[in-house]
Amino acid sequence: MKRLTGQDRSITSRWRPATQAVRGGTARSEYGETSEAIFLTSGYAYDCAADAAARFAGEQVGMTYSRLQNPTVEMLEKRLALMEGAEAARCMASGMAAMTAALLCQLSQGDHIVAGRAAFGSCRWLTDTLLPRFGVETTIVDGTDNDAWRDAIRPNTKLFFFETPANPTLDIVDLAAVCAIAREAGVLTVVDNAFATPLLQRPMEFGADIVAYSATKMMDGQGRVLAGAVCGPEEFIEKTLLSFTRNTGPTLSAFNAWVVLKGLETLDLRIRRQSENALQVARFLEKRVPRLLYPALESHPQHELAMRQMDAGGTILSLYLDGGRKQAHGLLDALELVDISNNIGDSRSLMTHPASTTHAGLSAEVRAEMGVEEGMLRLNIGLEDPLDVIDDFDRALRAVGL
Ligand SMILES: *Cc1c(COP(=O)(O)O)cnc(C)c1O
């Protein structure tokens, strides 16, 4: 088939990131379709019984069942591995399915992991509640403190698990330093890169071993489907992860994979424009609220580190009001354009009160330790004209006396 280059890594690995996001991994059927086909099929038929046997024995290339392989999902996996600079990738039904699989597939009773304290609420549930139930111990550290990572290592430490920037406090973990500490001790790093995506930050270039995603966020980018992915060395993906996911079944549907493939085509445009919009809104809000965190602002305590690791600030900012939950809820209720919603990475501007939504499942103690205060709000900046978002905030802030 003419110019069918999306599957040839010797060609696609030379492409620049925006080209990879549009064309990487694309395969065509005999119809020559330009847009990737959706293969909504659970199974595959064989020409003869011997073929079926050969395929199950791994002696014949081909698909057997969509819990194990699917052509549409495989296109997305190839594209994501390429964009991440990873040897391989596997997609999952959601970001949390990806995080759970990335951890459980390689941990056993008696192992120990170290995790960053600022994290997505469900990731903290995995480390604090689920893993200990199966005899895996967790030490939670301040992810911004490199020495804390080193000091937490024990003889049975298997993994470091963290996100950067972290949800929702926007803590930045020093990727190069923390991955080097892990390497030296023979510990693997699992990085949740949902906020930045490979277009703004490629943790493997800083020494990370495994990078996991919620593709629900920036990759879909329009708030339509849940999806997740794990990227890593071929040996890890094909052996350790695949035996876990093929038998437990957190499989991504072909339709959702297709939606994410379409989302990736515009990821470069969206994430750059949304980062520009976020910076403009952040500069306005910074003058009107007591405290605001955005990695691309000079006022962020780890601004320099963030900009060393990331190409732009991303779509998320967090702000702190002095009037606690009452004023935070008041501001949310006074907004007309910005929706009250806990999703992020969407093309719409959305704001949530983490203490009463995304992080409500954690104890007040854990929230306080993470910096999720009652007066804190997390804001995702979308693709609207930032001046309209600023107008909306100007009006809503006045309504709550700011
Ligand atoms: C949303 C999110 C997740 C979970 O992803 P889902 O697709 O909602 O399951 C995990 N980590 C981070 C940082 C997230 O923002």
PDBQT file of the ligand as one rigid body, heavy atoms in Angstrom, charges set to zero:
ROOT
HETATM    1  C1  LIG A 501      -7.437  11.354  35.993  1.00  0.00    +0.000 C 
HETATM    2  C2  LIG A 501      -6.161  10.875  36.503  1.00  0.00    +0.000 A 
HETATM    3  C3  LIG A 501      -5.951   9.519  36.755  1.00  0.00    +0.000 A 
HETATM    4  C4  LIG A 501      -7.054   8.490  36.562  1.00  0.00    +0.000 C 
HETATM    5  O1  LIG A 501      -7.444   8.381  35.221  1.00  0.00    +0.000 OA
HETATM    6  P1  LIG A 501      -8.896   7.847  34.757  1.00  0.00    +0.000 P 
HETATM    7  O2  LIG A 501      -8.780   7.815  33.278  1.00  0.00    +0.000 OA
HETATM    8  O3  LIG A 501      -9.902   8.807  35.285  1.00  0.00    +0.000 OA
HETATM    9  O4  LIG A 501      -9.081   6.492  35.360  1.00  0.00    +0.000 OA
HETATM   10  C5  LIG A 501      -4.730   9.131  37.234  1.00  0.00    +0.000 A 
HETATM   11  N1  LIG A 501      -3.730  10.014  37.438  1.00  0.00    +0.000 NA
HETATM   12  C6  LIG A 501      -3.887  11.331  37.199  1.00  0.00    +0.000 A 
HETATM   13  C7  LIG A 501      -2.761  12.263  37.447  1.00  0.00    +0.000 C 
HETATM   14  C8  LIG A 501      -5.098  11.812  36.727  1.00  0.00    +0.000 A 
HETATM   15  O5  LIG A 501      -5.263  13.121  36.504  1.00  0.00    +0.000 OA
ENDROOT
TORSDOF 0
